[in-house]
Amino acid sequence: MTVKKVKFEDIRKHKGRTTKKELDELSDTDIKEAVLGDKDSAMPTEDELKEFGTPKKRNISDDEKS
């Protein structure tokens, strides 16, 4: 895998290839399997998850939706 450095102000110019539909279709099991299969990733413990808490709903601008 290649790492490409991008200036913060240029981030919005780059588009990912994953669609919202693809993300919405992922199950918790799919995500856990991907995390467990990634040698560079670590599953947070239940205590760590509690520390993060529940994410707040955020308003998404029209630029971020596409």
ROGU-24821 format. One line per field, with one value per residue (C-alpha): residue number from 1; x, y, z. Coordinates in Angstrom, 1 decimal, padded with zeros to 4 digits. Each point is the difference from the previous one (the first is absolute). Last residue first. Layout:
n c(NUM, ...)
u c(X, ...)
v c(Y, ...)
w c(Z, ...)
//
This chain:
n c(66, 65, 64, 63, 62, 61, 60, 59, 58, 57, 56, 55, 54, 53, 52, 51, 50, 49, 48, 47, 46, 45, 44, 43, 42, 41, 40, 39, 38, 37, 36, 35, 34, 33, 32, 31, 30, 29, 28, 27, 26, 25, 24, 23, 22, 21, 20, 19, 18, 17, 16, 15, 14, 13, 12, 11, 10, 9, 8, 7, 6, 5, 4, 3, 2, 1)
u c(-021.4, -001.4, 003.1, -000.6, -003.7, 001.0, -000.4, -001.5, 001.4, -001.7, 002.0, 002.0, -000.8, 002.7, 003.8, 000.8, -002.6, 001.7, 003.3, -001.5, -001.6, 003.5, 000.9, 000.8, 003.5, 001.0, 003.4, -000.4, -003.3, -002.0, -001.5, -001.1, -001.5, -001.8, -001.4, -001.3, -001.7, -001.5, -001.3, -001.8, 001.1, -002.9, 000.0, 003.7, -000.7, -003.0, 002.2, 002.3, 003.6, 002.4, 001.4, 000.1, 002.9, -000.7, -001.3, 003.4, 001.9, -000.1, 001.6, 002.9, 000.2, 002.7, -000.4, 000.5, 000.4, -001.3)
v c(014.1, 000.7, 001.9, 003.0, 000.1, 000.6, -002.8, 000.9, -002.2, -002.5, -000.4, -003.2, -002.2, -000.5, 000.0, -001.2, -002.8, -001.3, -000.1, -001.9, -002.5, -000.5, 001.6, -002.4, 000.6, 000.7, -000.4, -003.8, 000.6, -003.3, 000.8, 003.4, -001.4, -002.7, 002.6, 002.2, -002.9, -001.2, 003.5, -000.1, 002.0, 001.0, 003.6, 000.3, -001.3, 002.3, 003.0, -000.8, -001.0, 001.3, 002.9, 003.5, 002.3, 003.8, 000.2, -001.0, 002.8, 002.5, -002.6, -000.6, -003.6, -002.6, -003.2, -003.3, -003.0, -003.5)
w c(-002.8, 003.5, 001.2, -002.3, 000.9, 003.6, 002.5, 003.4, 002.7, 002.3, 003.1, 000.4, 003.0, 002.6, -000.7, 003.5, -000.3, -003.1, 001.9, 002.8, -002.4, -001.6, -003.2, -002.9, -001.3, -003.6, -001.7, -000.5, -001.7, 000.1, 003.4, -001.3, -003.1, 001.9, 002.5, -002.8, -001.8, 003.3, 000.8, -003.4, -003.0, -002.3, 001.2, -001.0, -003.5, -000.4, 001.1, -002.9, 000.3, -002.7, 002.0, -001.4, 000.2, -000.3, 003.5, 001.4, -001.8, 002.9, 002.3, -002.4, -001.2, 000.7, -002.0, 001.8, -002.3, 000.9)
//
